[in-house]
Amino acid sequence: PELIESLAAEGIETPSALQRDLIPVVRRGNNVVVVAGPGAGILTACAVPLLERVEAEGDSPRILILTPTAERAVGLAESLGRLALATGHRVASLGSLWVLPERAHVLVGTPEAVHSRVTGGHLSLEGVEAVVVDGAASMAVAGSLDRAGSILDGVKAEAQRVVVALPASPAVEA
């Protein structure tokens, strides 16, 4: 009920077709490749079921969202933060002025920023239960899709993987 109220406060009262189809898949914890772009309602379709399913506990990321740019990471974290107020999840973005991002339940960052924190020993992905790769086609163009793949390889095998891309190129599908 709290999430529904938060969505209504954001002006979202009726789910889009993508949201209707994707929310149950993400809620069940299934891996999925989503072929959709900006404006399709991806944030809500992924965030709502993940915030419902993944507990807000501990002091390390439980949900990791990879984005093609730092600006996109900050924007997503701000939007998610408003929704997460209803569930008690802490949200942060890497590469900006967020306080202690490695202690957030939901962490948003570029593959490069996440990799840098992990290899520097400042971030553990051990507790991650779900990874969303948002904008995988843009990452492929920018040359950071391989880095995103290595991060996915470093997350436990049972963690959910959601890949969002438009278009879904062979590199994205791989």
Disulfide bonds with the S-S distance in Angstrom:
none
